[in-house]
Amino acid sequence: MDQNILDGITNIENKVGKLSNAQKILLTTDGSVTTILDVIRGHVTIETLEQKFIEADTEMAQLLKIEEGDTVNYRVVVIKTEEPLIYAISLIAVERLENDMKEDLIRADIPIGRILRKHNIESRREVKSIYFEDPSSEIKEIFETNSKMLTRTYNIIHKDQILIWLLETFPYTHFKD
């Protein structure tokens, strides 16, 4: 595992408190978070808060390694059971998608991990950072907490190109068992 990721775990534990094994797994996995959540909490669903096609700005272009102005699918979701589990933002390089996969992403109600599996997309996940942060007002409202948020960013790589950049965050108080 990347040393920066291990350092991130140490930093969080030094400043926020001990992490459970489930929290460490959710922050560092290079597999499907959807599958992990299905096992930990039962079948999860997606509530889409926002989804739109936009032109990549400088930051998005750098994150996805595309040109400024290229089309990006911007999606904000809450992965949940009866309660919100993870808040996630994804940036998807639309030009790199196959047509069938585009249709499923536009539907917005299917977790990315399930879309990749459905379309037999061979990919890998590359965790870029893990850290903690204070919750925004939107996240406080969604999770009904002021707890510090455990956050990670990662890329889903397909055919040696970044297909999707993701940010996932959840309260420190979640997944403590």
VMD Tcl script that builds the backbone (N, CA, C; Angstrom):
set m [mol new atoms 531]
animate dup $m
set s [atomselect $m all]
$s set {name element resname resid chain x y z} {
  {N N MET 1 A 0.846 -1.181 0.000}
  {CA C MET 1 A 0.000 0.000 0.000}
  {C C MET 1 A 0.890 1.242 0.000}
  {N N ASP 2 A 0.432 2.265 -0.675}
  {CA C ASP 2 A 1.144 3.525 -0.786}
  {C C ASP 2 A 1.419 4.114 0.606}
  {N N GLN 3 A 2.644 4.554 0.823}
  {CA C GLN 3 A 3.035 5.103 2.128}
  {C C GLN 3 A 2.197 6.323 2.494}
  {N N ASN 4 A 1.832 7.149 1.514}
  {CA C ASN 4 A 1.015 8.324 1.804}
  {C C ASN 4 A -0.334 7.933 2.395}
  {N N ILE 5 A -0.881 6.812 1.944}
  {CA C ILE 5 A -2.160 6.339 2.463}
  {C C ILE 5 A -1.996 5.876 3.910}
  {N N LEU 6 A -0.926 5.136 4.182}
  {CA C LEU 6 A -0.655 4.708 5.565}
  {C C LEU 6 A -0.406 5.913 6.464}
  {N N ASP 7 A 0.306 6.912 5.952}
  {CA C ASP 7 A 0.527 8.143 6.708}
  {C C ASP 7 A -0.793 8.856 6.968}
  {N N GLY 8 A -1.695 8.810 5.994}
  {CA C GLY 8 A -3.012 9.423 6.166}
  {C C GLY 8 A -3.782 8.783 7.307}
  {N N ILE 9 A -3.746 7.458 7.397}
  {CA C ILE 9 A -4.402 6.742 8.503}
  {C C ILE 9 A -3.802 7.180 9.832}
  {N N THR 10 A -2.477 7.207 9.907}
  {CA C THR 10 A -1.786 7.609 11.140}
  {C C THR 10 A -2.162 9.030 11.521}
  {N N ASN 11 A -2.183 9.930 10.556}
  {CA C ASN 11 A -2.525 11.327 10.816}
  {C C ASN 11 A -3.949 11.451 11.355}
  {N N ILE 12 A -4.887 10.752 10.735}
  {CA C ILE 12 A -6.277 10.796 11.209}
  {C C ILE 12 A -6.357 10.272 12.636}
  {N N GLU 13 A -5.715 9.133 12.889}
  {CA C GLU 13 A -5.791 8.555 14.239}
  {C C GLU 13 A -5.131 9.457 15.279}
  {N N ASN 14 A -4.072 10.125 14.915}
  {CA C ASN 14 A -3.403 11.034 15.861}
  {C C ASN 14 A -4.247 12.258 16.175}
  {N N LYS 15 A -5.035 12.718 15.215}
  {CA C LYS 15 A -5.776 13.970 15.401}
  {C C LYS 15 A -7.256 13.801 15.697}
  {N N VAL 16 A -7.855 12.711 15.234}
  {CA C VAL 16 A -9.297 12.523 15.409}
  {C C VAL 16 A -9.600 11.410 16.397}
  {N N GLY 17 A -8.833 10.335 16.333}
  {CA C GLY 17 A -9.053 9.191 17.210}
  {C C GLY 17 A -8.887 7.892 16.445}
  {N N LYS 18 A -8.890 6.803 17.188}
  {CA C LYS 18 A -8.696 5.468 16.626}
  {C C LYS 18 A -9.754 5.171 15.572}
  {N N LEU 19 A -9.335 4.561 14.488}
  {CA C LEU 19 A -10.257 4.134 13.436}
  {C C LEU 19 A -10.563 2.651 13.598}
  {N N SER 20 A -11.809 2.288 13.317}
  {CA C SER 20 A -12.184 0.870 13.337}
  {C C SER 20 A -11.642 0.215 12.071}
  {N N ASN 21 A -11.640 -1.106 12.064}
  {CA C ASN 21 A -11.208 -1.818 10.864}
  {C C ASN 21 A -12.099 -1.479 9.671}
  {N N ALA 22 A -13.412 -1.360 9.894}
  {CA C ALA 22 A -14.329 -1.024 8.801}
  {C C ALA 22 A -14.003 0.356 8.224}
  {N N GLN 23 A -13.713 1.318 9.087}
  {CA C GLN 23 A -13.351 2.653 8.608}
  {C C GLN 23 A -12.065 2.609 7.780}
  {N N LYS 24 A -11.081 1.870 8.263}
  {CA C LYS 24 A -9.818 1.758 7.515}
  {C C LYS 24 A -10.046 1.103 6.162}
  {N N ILE 25 A -10.872 0.075 6.128}
  {CA C ILE 25 A -11.169 -0.607 4.863}
  {C C ILE 25 A -11.857 0.348 3.896}
  {N N LEU 26 A -12.868 1.089 4.371}
  {CA C LEU 26 A -13.583 2.012 3.494}
  {C C LEU 26 A -12.684 3.135 2.980}
  {N N LEU 27 A -11.709 3.546 3.774}
  {CA C LEU 27 A -10.803 4.615 3.351}
  {C C LEU 27 A -9.709 4.139 2.398}
  {N N THR 28 A -9.337 2.878 2.462}
  {CA C THR 28 A -8.160 2.433 1.718}
  {C C THR 28 A -8.436 1.399 0.634}
  {N N THR 29 A -9.641 0.889 0.540}
  {CA C THR 29 A -9.897 -0.194 -0.407}
  {C C THR 29 A -9.612 0.211 -1.846}
  {N N ASP 30 A -9.107 -0.729 -2.605}
  {CA C ASP 30 A -8.983 -0.519 -4.041}
  {C C ASP 30 A -10.001 -1.414 -4.771}
  {N N GLY 31 A -11.030 -1.784 -4.016}
  {CA C GLY 31 A -12.155 -2.544 -4.568}
  {C C GLY 31 A -13.423 -1.711 -4.484}
  {N N SER 32 A -14.547 -2.340 -4.697}
  {CA C SER 32 A -15.836 -1.659 -4.740}
  {C C SER 32 A -16.348 -1.332 -3.335}
  {N N VAL 33 A -16.554 -0.048 -3.061}
  {CA C VAL 33 A -17.143 0.389 -1.795}
  {C C VAL 33 A -18.579 -0.105 -1.705}
  {N N THR 34 A -19.273 -0.136 -2.836}
  {CA C THR 34 A -20.654 -0.617 -2.853}
  {C C THR 34 A -20.736 -2.037 -2.302}
  {N N THR 35 A -19.843 -2.901 -2.745}
  {CA C THR 35 A -19.842 -4.290 -2.274}
  {C C THR 35 A -19.553 -4.348 -0.784}
  {N N ILE 36 A -18.596 -3.576 -0.316}
  {CA C ILE 36 A -18.269 -3.553 1.112}
  {C C ILE 36 A -19.473 -3.089 1.925}
  {N N LEU 37 A -20.133 -2.028 1.464}
  {CA C LEU 37 A -21.308 -1.524 2.183}
  {C C LEU 37 A -22.449 -2.535 2.166}
  {N N ASP 38 A -22.629 -3.231 1.040}
  {CA C ASP 38 A -23.664 -4.278 0.975}
  {C C ASP 38 A -23.423 -5.325 2.058}
  {N N VAL 39 A -22.160 -5.686 2.292}
  {CA C VAL 39 A -21.811 -6.693 3.294}
  {C C VAL 39 A -21.985 -6.135 4.709}
  {N N ILE 40 A -21.520 -4.915 4.926}
  {CA C ILE 40 A -21.546 -4.321 6.273}
  {C C ILE 40 A -22.956 -3.925 6.702}
  {N N ARG 41 A -23.730 -3.315 5.791}
  {CA C ARG 41 A -25.011 -2.719 6.162}
  {C C ARG 41 A -26.228 -3.260 5.423}
  {N N GLY 42 A -26.051 -4.186 4.521}
  {CA C GLY 42 A -27.168 -4.663 3.708}
  {C C GLY 42 A -27.195 -3.902 2.393}
  {N N HIS 43 A -28.058 -4.328 1.487}
  {CA C HIS 43 A -28.125 -3.762 0.138}
  {C C HIS 43 A -28.261 -2.234 0.194}
  {N N VAL 44 A -27.368 -1.545 -0.506}
  {CA C VAL 44 A -27.399 -0.084 -0.520}
  {C C VAL 44 A -28.034 0.429 -1.793}
  {N N THR 45 A -28.548 1.646 -1.689}
  {CA C THR 45 A -29.118 2.335 -2.843}
  {C C THR 45 A -28.451 3.700 -2.972}
  {N N ILE 46 A -28.764 4.372 -4.068}
  {CA C ILE 46 A -28.203 5.684 -4.347}
  {C C ILE 46 A -29.320 6.715 -4.346}
  {N N GLU 47 A -29.092 7.827 -3.661}
  {CA C GLU 47 A -29.959 8.991 -3.784}
  {C C GLU 47 A -29.128 10.055 -4.485}
  {N N THR 48 A -29.530 10.417 -5.688}
  {CA C THR 48 A -28.791 11.417 -6.445}
  {C C THR 48 A -29.241 12.806 -6.013}
  {N N LEU 49 A -28.286 13.605 -5.562}
  {CA C LEU 49 A -28.578 14.974 -5.153}
  {C C LEU 49 A -28.412 15.939 -6.314}
  {N N GLU 50 A -27.464 15.633 -7.198}
  {CA C GLU 50 A -27.213 16.496 -8.358}
  {C C GLU 50 A -26.481 15.684 -9.416}
  {N N GLN 51 A -26.867 15.905 -10.657}
  {CA C GLN 51 A -26.141 15.304 -11.773}
  {C C GLN 51 A -26.298 16.212 -12.972}
  {N N LYS 52 A -25.170 16.508 -13.619}
  {CA C LYS 52 A -25.227 17.351 -14.810}
  {C C LYS 52 A -23.977 17.134 -15.650}
  {N N PHE 53 A -24.094 17.471 -16.913}
  {CA C PHE 53 A -22.956 17.455 -17.815}
  {C C PHE 53 A -22.408 18.870 -17.867}
  {N N ILE 54 A -21.104 18.989 -17.664}
  {CA C ILE 54 A -20.473 20.299 -17.650}
  {C C ILE 54 A -19.169 20.239 -18.434}
  {N N GLU 55 A -18.659 21.416 -18.769}
  {CA C GLU 55 A -17.348 21.480 -19.404}
  {C C GLU 55 A -16.288 21.465 -18.317}
  {N N ALA 56 A -15.242 20.697 -18.534}
  {CA C ALA 56 A -14.165 20.584 -17.541}
  {C C ALA 56 A -13.479 21.926 -17.367}
  {N N ASP 57 A -13.375 22.350 -16.103}
  {CA C ASP 57 A -12.554 23.522 -15.804}
  {C C ASP 57 A -11.115 23.044 -15.614}
  {N N THR 58 A -10.241 23.959 -15.251}
  {CA C THR 58 A -8.823 23.621 -15.113}
  {C C THR 58 A -8.601 22.496 -14.112}
  {N N GLU 59 A -9.237 22.600 -12.936}
  {CA C GLU 59 A -9.043 21.588 -11.893}
  {C C GLU 59 A -9.557 20.217 -12.334}
  {N N MET 60 A -10.748 20.193 -12.926}
  {CA C MET 60 A -11.315 18.921 -13.393}
  {C C MET 60 A -10.439 18.298 -14.473}
  {N N ALA 61 A -9.969 19.128 -15.391}
  {CA C ALA 61 A -9.107 18.635 -16.466}
  {C C ALA 61 A -7.838 18.010 -15.894}
  {N N GLN 62 A -7.276 18.637 -14.861}
  {CA C GLN 62 A -6.068 18.092 -14.231}
  {C C GLN 62 A -6.375 16.785 -13.521}
  {N N LEU 63 A -7.495 16.718 -12.796}
  {CA C LEU 63 A -7.857 15.504 -12.062}
  {C C LEU 63 A -8.087 14.317 -12.996}
  {N N LEU 64 A -8.726 14.569 -14.132}
  {CA C LEU 64 A -9.074 13.493 -15.062}
  {C C LEU 64 A -8.055 13.310 -16.186}
  {N N LYS 65 A -7.091 14.241 -16.252}
  {CA C LYS 65 A -6.099 14.231 -17.346}
  {C C LYS 65 A -6.792 14.275 -18.710}
  {N N ILE 66 A -7.672 15.292 -18.833}
  {CA C ILE 66 A -8.376 15.573 -20.080}
  {C C ILE 66 A -8.132 17.033 -20.432}
  {N N GLU 67 A -8.696 17.479 -21.520}
  {CA C GLU 67 A -8.564 18.878 -21.939}
  {C C GLU 67 A -9.634 19.734 -21.267}
  {N N GLU 68 A -9.278 20.982 -20.958}
  {CA C GLU 68 A -10.296 21.924 -20.484}
  {C C GLU 68 A -11.373 22.012 -21.547}
  {N N GLY 69 A -12.623 22.056 -21.106}
  {CA C GLY 69 A -13.734 22.137 -22.038}
  {C C GLY 69 A -14.319 20.792 -22.425}
  {N N ASP 70 A -13.575 19.693 -22.181}
  {CA C ASP 70 A -14.139 18.362 -22.451}
  {C C ASP 70 A -15.359 18.149 -21.564}
  {N N THR 71 A -16.266 17.303 -22.014}
  {CA C THR 71 A -17.492 17.050 -21.258}
  {C C THR 71 A -17.225 16.128 -20.077}
  {N N VAL 72 A -17.749 16.542 -18.918}
  {CA C VAL 72 A -17.629 15.782 -17.676}
  {C C VAL 72 A -19.026 15.570 -17.111}
  {N N ASN 73 A -19.284 14.356 -16.645}
  {CA C ASN 73 A -20.510 14.094 -15.903}
  {C C ASN 73 A -20.185 14.340 -14.437}
  {N N TYR 74 A -20.835 15.340 -13.853}
  {CA C TYR 74 A -20.656 15.699 -12.440}
  {C C TYR 74 A -21.845 15.126 -11.691}
  {N N ARG 75 A -21.554 14.300 -10.688}
  {CA C ARG 75 A -22.628 13.628 -9.960}
  {C C ARG 75 A -22.347 13.685 -8.465}
  {N N VAL 76 A -23.370 14.043 -7.692}
  {CA C VAL 76 A -23.297 14.055 -6.227}
  {C C VAL 76 A -24.385 13.111 -5.733}
  {N N VAL 77 A -23.986 12.133 -4.917}
  {CA C VAL 77 A -24.941 11.135 -4.433}
  {C C VAL 77 A -24.734 10.868 -2.947}
  {N N VAL 78 A -25.752 10.268 -2.371}
  {CA C VAL 78 A -25.635 9.693 -1.036}
  {C C VAL 78 A -25.888 8.203 -1.197}
  {N N ILE 79 A -24.923 7.404 -0.755}
  {CA C ILE 79 A -25.085 5.949 -0.736}
  {C C ILE 79 A -25.726 5.630 0.609}
  {N N LYS 80 A -26.831 4.882 0.596}
  {CA C LYS 80 A -27.582 4.715 1.833}
  {C C LYS 80 A -28.319 3.400 1.908}
  {N N THR 81 A -28.729 3.083 3.112}
  {CA C THR 81 A -29.733 2.059 3.371}
  {C C THR 81 A -30.936 2.886 3.828}
  {N N GLU 82 A -31.413 2.675 5.061}
  {CA C GLU 82 A -32.443 3.578 5.593}
  {C C GLU 82 A -31.801 4.891 6.017}
  {N N GLU 83 A -30.501 4.842 6.283}
  {CA C GLU 83 A -29.753 6.021 6.726}
  {C C GLU 83 A -28.638 6.338 5.725}
  {N N PRO 84 A -28.223 7.588 5.663}
  {CA C PRO 84 A -27.106 7.925 4.781}
  {C C PRO 84 A -25.816 7.295 5.296}
  {N N LEU 85 A -25.044 6.704 4.382}
  {CA C LEU 85 A -23.794 6.052 4.757}
  {C C LEU 85 A -22.575 6.820 4.242}
  {N N ILE 86 A -22.595 7.175 2.962}
  {CA C ILE 86 A -21.460 7.859 2.345}
  {C C ILE 86 A -21.982 8.914 1.376}
  {N N TYR 87 A -21.374 10.079 1.435}
  {CA C TYR 87 A -21.626 11.173 0.495}
  {C C TYR 87 A -20.513 11.100 -0.534}
  {N N ALA 88 A -20.867 11.149 -1.821}
  {CA C ALA 88 A -19.848 10.982 -2.857}
  {C C ALA 88 A -20.042 11.959 -4.007}
  {N N ILE 89 A -18.922 12.452 -4.496}
  {CA C ILE 89 A -18.897 13.293 -5.696}
  {C C ILE 89 A -18.063 12.551 -6.732}
  {N N SER 90 A -18.578 12.468 -7.954}
  {CA C SER 90 A -17.796 11.846 -9.023}
  {C C SER 90 A -17.710 12.777 -10.221}
  {N N LEU 91 A -16.553 12.705 -10.862}
  {CA C LEU 91 A -16.305 13.389 -12.129}
  {C C LEU 91 A -15.959 12.300 -13.128}
  {N N ILE 92 A -16.727 12.230 -14.202}
  {CA C ILE 92 A -16.545 11.152 -15.172}
  {C C ILE 92 A -16.187 11.752 -16.528}
  {N N ALA 93 A -15.097 11.271 -17.093}
  {CA C ALA 93 A -14.661 11.704 -18.421}
  {C C ALA 93 A -15.569 11.060 -19.461}
  {N N VAL 94 A -16.567 11.794 -19.925}
  {CA C VAL 94 A -17.620 11.240 -20.776}
  {C C VAL 94 A -17.068 10.652 -22.070}
  {N N GLU 95 A -16.083 11.305 -22.686}
  {CA C GLU 95 A -15.540 10.811 -23.964}
  {C C GLU 95 A -14.898 9.434 -23.822}
  {N N ARG 96 A -14.558 9.031 -22.630}
  {CA C ARG 96 A -13.906 7.736 -22.410}
  {C C ARG 96 A -14.898 6.613 -22.117}
  {N N LEU 97 A -16.189 6.943 -22.084}
  {CA C LEU 97 A -17.219 5.947 -21.781}
  {C C LEU 97 A -17.710 5.245 -23.037}
  {N N GLU 98 A -18.063 3.981 -22.869}
  {CA C GLU 98 A -18.748 3.261 -23.929}
  {C C GLU 98 A -20.236 3.613 -23.841}
  {N N ASN 99 A -20.950 3.555 -24.957}
  {CA C ASN 99 A -22.334 4.055 -25.019}
  {C C ASN 99 A -23.274 3.420 -24.009}
  {N N ASP 100 A -23.235 2.085 -23.845}
  {CA C ASP 100 A -24.136 1.430 -22.897}
  {C C ASP 100 A -23.881 1.930 -21.477}
  {N N MET 101 A -22.623 2.132 -21.156}
  {CA C MET 101 A -22.267 2.599 -19.820}
  {C C MET 101 A -22.745 4.032 -19.601}
  {N N LYS 102 A -22.694 4.871 -20.646}
  {CA C LYS 102 A -23.189 6.253 -20.551}
  {C C LYS 102 A -24.650 6.260 -20.114}
  {N N GLU 103 A -25.453 5.381 -20.727}
  {CA C GLU 103 A -26.879 5.329 -20.408}
  {C C GLU 103 A -27.103 4.993 -18.937}
  {N N ASP 104 A -26.372 4.026 -18.406}
  {CA C ASP 104 A -26.532 3.660 -17.000}
  {C C ASP 104 A -26.089 4.787 -16.076}
  {N N LEU 105 A -25.014 5.486 -16.426}
  {CA C LEU 105 A -24.557 6.595 -15.592}
  {C C LEU 105 A -25.569 7.733 -15.585}
  {N N ILE 106 A -26.181 7.985 -16.703}
  {CA C ILE 106 A -27.166 9.059 -16.792}
  {C C ILE 106 A -28.387 8.732 -15.938}
  {N N ARG 107 A -28.717 7.458 -15.812}
  {CA C ARG 107 A -29.863 7.065 -14.981}
  {C C ARG 107 A -29.668 7.487 -13.531}
  {N N ALA 108 A -28.425 7.559 -13.096}
  {CA C ALA 108 A -28.042 8.133 -11.808}
  {C C ALA 108 A -28.379 7.312 -10.575}
  {N N ASP 109 A -29.195 6.278 -10.699}
  {CA C ASP 109 A -29.623 5.542 -9.518}
  {C C ASP 109 A -28.825 4.264 -9.291}
  {N N ILE 110 A -27.799 4.044 -10.083}
  {CA C ILE 110 A -27.009 2.821 -9.974}
  {C C ILE 110 A -25.618 3.182 -9.452}
  {N N PRO 111 A -25.146 2.516 -8.397}
  {CA C PRO 111 A -23.784 2.780 -7.914}
  {C C PRO 111 A -22.746 2.474 -8.994}
  {N N ILE 112 A -21.686 3.253 -9.026}
  {CA C ILE 112 A -20.644 3.103 -10.037}
  {C C ILE 112 A -20.058 1.687 -10.025}
  {N N GLY 113 A -19.829 1.129 -8.837}
  {CA C GLY 113 A -19.288 -0.227 -8.754}
  {C C GLY 113 A -20.165 -1.241 -9.460}
  {N N ARG 114 A -21.483 -1.088 -9.351}
  {CA C ARG 114 A -22.407 -2.015 -10.013}
  {C C ARG 114 A -22.418 -1.786 -11.527}
  {N N ILE 115 A -22.273 -0.537 -11.958}
  {CA C ILE 115 A -22.223 -0.243 -13.392}
  {C C ILE 115 A -20.985 -0.890 -14.006}
  {N N LEU 116 A -19.846 -0.744 -13.352}
  {CA C LEU 116 A -18.606 -1.348 -13.863}
  {C C LEU 116 A -18.746 -2.864 -13.967}
  {N N ARG 117 A -19.345 -3.472 -12.945}
  {CA C ARG 117 A -19.525 -4.931 -12.947}
  {C C ARG 117 A -20.502 -5.349 -14.050}
  {N N LYS 118 A -21.609 -4.627 -14.182}
  {CA C LYS 118 A -22.624 -4.949 -15.197}
  {C C LYS 118 A -22.030 -4.944 -16.602}
  {N N HIS 119 A -21.148 -4.004 -16.870}
  {CA C HIS 119 A -20.573 -3.859 -18.212}
  {C C HIS 119 A -19.222 -4.558 -18.358}
  {N N ASN 120 A -18.867 -5.357 -17.355}
  {CA C ASN 120 A -17.600 -6.100 -17.379}
  {C C ASN 120 A -16.407 -5.198 -17.701}
  {N N ILE 121 A -16.390 -4.031 -17.074}
  {CA C ILE 121 A -15.303 -3.077 -17.285}
  {C C ILE 121 A -14.134 -3.480 -16.397}
  {N N GLU 122 A -13.034 -3.822 -17.033}
  {CA C GLU 122 A -11.826 -4.113 -16.269}
  {C C GLU 122 A -11.212 -2.786 -15.874}
  {N N SER 123 A -11.064 -2.597 -14.578}
  {CA C SER 123 A -10.549 -1.325 -14.083}
  {C C SER 123 A -9.792 -1.574 -12.784}
  {N N ARG 124 A -9.090 -0.543 -12.386}
  {CA C ARG 124 A -8.445 -0.577 -11.075}
  {C C ARG 124 A -8.707 0.751 -10.397}
  {N N ARG 125 A -8.657 0.719 -9.090}
  {CA C ARG 125 A -8.841 1.936 -8.305}
  {C C ARG 125 A -7.499 2.329 -7.720}
  {N N GLU 126 A -7.239 3.599 -7.759}
  {CA C GLU 126 A -5.982 4.142 -7.261}
  {C C GLU 126 A -6.313 5.219 -6.228}
  {N N VAL 127 A -6.132 4.901 -4.952}
  {CA C VAL 127 A -6.426 5.854 -3.885}
  {C C VAL 127 A -5.382 6.962 -3.934}
  {N N LYS 128 A -5.855 8.211 -3.968}
  {CA C LYS 128 A -4.960 9.364 -4.082}
  {C C LYS 128 A -4.717 10.037 -2.738}
  {N N SER 129 A -5.750 10.124 -1.889}
  {CA C SER 129 A -5.575 10.782 -0.595}
  {C C SER 129 A -6.641 10.307 0.375}
  {N N ILE 130 A -6.281 10.329 1.665}
  {CA C ILE 130 A -7.259 10.132 2.735}
  {C C ILE 130 A -6.960 11.166 3.800}
  {N N TYR 131 A -8.018 11.730 4.350}
  {CA C TYR 131 A -7.861 12.807 5.320}
  {C C TYR 131 A -9.175 12.996 6.073}
  {N N PHE 132 A -9.176 13.922 7.008}
  {CA C PHE 132 A -10.407 14.276 7.707}
  {C C PHE 132 A -10.653 15.755 7.509}
  {N N GLU 133 A -11.903 16.152 7.657}
  {CA C GLU 133 A -12.265 17.560 7.496}
  {C C GLU 133 A -13.540 17.845 8.273}
  {N N ASP 134 A -13.802 19.120 8.488}
  {CA C ASP 134 A -15.054 19.524 9.106}
  {C C ASP 134 A -16.173 19.383 8.083}
  {N N PRO 135 A -17.376 19.031 8.534}
  {CA C PRO 135 A -18.475 18.872 7.581}
  {C C PRO 135 A -18.984 20.224 7.087}
  {N N SER 136 A -19.388 20.265 5.825}
  {CA C SER 136 A -20.050 21.453 5.285}
  {C C SER 136 A -21.463 21.509 5.864}
  {N N SER 137 A -22.146 22.607 5.660}
  {CA C SER 137 A -23.518 22.705 6.161}
  {C C SER 137 A -24.411 21.670 5.483}
  {N N GLU 138 A -24.194 21.405 4.193}
  {CA C GLU 138 A -24.975 20.389 3.482}
  {C C GLU 138 A -24.755 19.003 4.096}
  {N N ILE 139 A -23.509 18.676 4.383}
  {CA C ILE 139 A -23.205 17.364 4.947}
  {C C ILE 139 A -23.717 17.241 6.377}
  {N N LYS 140 A -23.643 18.312 7.163}
  {CA C LYS 140 A -24.221 18.290 8.521}
  {C C LYS 140 A -25.702 17.944 8.453}
  {N N GLU 141 A -26.394 18.530 7.473}
  {CA C GLU 141 A -27.830 18.299 7.326}
  {C C GLU 141 A -28.118 16.860 6.873}
  {N N ILE 142 A -27.354 16.367 5.931}
  {CA C ILE 142 A -27.561 15.007 5.412}
  {C C ILE 142 A -27.359 13.966 6.511}
  {N N PHE 143 A -26.247 14.088 7.243}
  {CA C PHE 143 A -25.903 13.081 8.244}
  {C C PHE 143 A -26.417 13.416 9.644}
  {N N GLU 144 A -26.955 14.616 9.811}
  {CA C GLU 144 A -27.448 15.083 11.112}
  {C C GLU 144 A -26.375 14.949 12.181}
  {N N THR 145 A -25.176 15.480 11.858}
  {CA C THR 145 A -24.056 15.409 12.791}
  {C C THR 145 A -23.071 16.540 12.531}
  {N N ASN 146 A -22.325 16.874 13.562}
  {CA C ASN 146 A -21.211 17.820 13.446}
  {C C ASN 146 A -19.876 17.081 13.455}
  {N N SER 147 A -19.928 15.761 13.422}
  {CA C SER 147 A -18.734 14.917 13.490}
  {C C SER 147 A -17.749 15.278 12.387}
  {N N LYS 148 A -16.462 15.101 12.673}
  {CA C LYS 148 A -15.446 15.207 11.632}
  {C C LYS 148 A -15.796 14.200 10.542}
  {N N MET 149 A -15.414 14.523 9.319}
  {CA C MET 149 A -15.690 13.641 8.186}
  {C C MET 149 A -14.404 12.955 7.757}
  {N N LEU 150 A -14.484 11.659 7.537}
  {CA C LEU 150 A -13.370 10.884 6.991}
  {C C LEU 150 A -13.548 10.875 5.480}
  {N N THR 151 A -12.514 11.270 4.764}
  {CA C THR 151 A -12.644 11.518 3.329}
  {C C THR 151 A -11.511 10.862 2.568}
  {N N ARG 152 A -11.841 10.409 1.372}
  {CA C ARG 152 A -10.811 9.888 0.489}
  {C C ARG 152 A -11.117 10.320 -0.935}
  {N N THR 153 A -10.049 10.419 -1.729}
  {CA C THR 153 A -10.202 10.648 -3.160}
  {C C THR 153 A -9.504 9.499 -3.863}
  {N N TYR 154 A -10.054 9.112 -5.017}
  {CA C TYR 154 A -9.421 8.046 -5.783}
  {C C TYR 154 A -9.844 8.120 -7.241}
  {N N ASN 155 A -9.079 7.455 -8.065}
  {CA C ASN 155 A -9.367 7.363 -9.495}
  {C C ASN 155 A -9.759 5.937 -9.827}
  {N N ILE 156 A -10.671 5.813 -10.787}
  {CA C ILE 156 A -10.935 4.527 -11.407}
  {C C ILE 156 A -10.273 4.595 -12.781}
  {N N ILE 157 A -9.331 3.694 -12.985}
  {CA C ILE 157 A -8.517 3.669 -14.195}
  {C C ILE 157 A -9.026 2.552 -15.110}
  {N N HIS 158 A -9.211 2.883 -16.375}
  {CA C HIS 158 A -9.641 1.903 -17.381}
  {C C HIS 158 A -8.820 2.151 -18.638}
  {N N LYS 159 A -8.218 1.097 -19.167}
  {CA C LYS 159 A -7.366 1.205 -20.360}
  {C C LYS 159 A -6.276 2.270 -20.165}
  {N N ASP 160 A -5.671 2.256 -18.992}
  {CA C ASP 160 A -4.573 3.166 -18.634}
  {C C ASP 160 A -4.947 4.638 -18.666}
  {N N GLN 161 A -6.230 4.952 -18.547}
  {CA C GLN 161 A -6.683 6.339 -18.475}
  {C C GLN 161 A -7.636 6.497 -17.296}
  {N N ILE 162 A -7.641 7.698 -16.720}
  {CA C ILE 162 A -8.585 7.964 -15.636}
  {C C ILE 162 A -9.975 8.072 -16.246}
  {N N LEU 163 A -10.848 7.174 -15.838}
  {CA C LEU 163 A -12.235 7.182 -16.295}
  {C C LEU 163 A -13.091 8.019 -15.341}
  {N N ILE 164 A -12.831 7.827 -14.034}
  {CA C ILE 164 A -13.650 8.489 -13.009}
  {C C ILE 164 A -12.753 8.942 -11.864}
  {N N TRP 165 A -12.967 10.171 -11.393}
  {CA C TRP 165 A -12.356 10.683 -10.159}
  {C C TRP 165 A -13.480 10.751 -9.138}
  {N N LEU 166 A -13.216 10.252 -7.925}
  {CA C LEU 166 A -14.239 10.251 -6.883}
  {C C LEU 166 A -13.722 10.824 -5.573}
  {N N LEU 167 A -14.633 11.441 -4.853}
  {CA C LEU 167 A -14.426 11.847 -3.473}
  {C C LEU 167 A -15.540 11.187 -2.682}
  {N N GLU 168 A -15.185 10.473 -1.628}
  {CA C GLU 168 A -16.169 9.843 -0.750}
  {C C GLU 168 A -15.894 10.298 0.676}
  {N N THR 169 A -16.961 10.596 1.405}
  {CA C THR 169 A -16.793 11.052 2.782}
  {C C THR 169 A -17.916 10.511 3.662}
  {N N PHE 170 A -17.577 10.264 4.909}
  {CA C PHE 170 A -18.561 9.787 5.875}
  {C C PHE 170 A -18.143 10.245 7.276}
  {N N PRO 171 A -19.102 10.365 8.190}
  {CA C PRO 171 A -18.773 10.841 9.528}
  {C C PRO 171 A -17.858 9.865 10.283}
  {N N TYR 172 A -16.979 10.424 11.070}
  {CA C TYR 172 A -16.106 9.624 11.937}
  {C C TYR 172 A -16.925 8.709 12.846}
  {N N THR 173 A -18.132 9.141 13.187}
  {CA C THR 173 A -18.997 8.369 14.082}
  {C C THR 173 A -19.633 7.156 13.395}
  {N N HIS 174 A -19.545 7.059 12.075}
  {CA C HIS 174 A -20.093 5.905 11.334}
  {C C HIS 174 A -19.083 4.751 11.295}
  {N N PHE 175 A -19.598 3.554 11.202}
  {CA C PHE 175 A -18.800 2.330 10.998}
  {C C PHE 175 A -17.801 2.107 12.128}
  {N N LYS 176 A -18.177 2.457 13.348}
  {CA C LYS 176 A -17.277 2.296 14.506}
  {C C LYS 176 A -17.264 0.857 15.033}
  {N N ASP 177 A -18.277 0.059 14.659}
  {CA C ASP 177 A -18.367 -1.304 15.196}
  {C C ASP 177 A -17.498 -2.275 14.442}
}
mol reanalyze $m
mol bondsrecalc $m
mol representation Tube
mol addrep $m
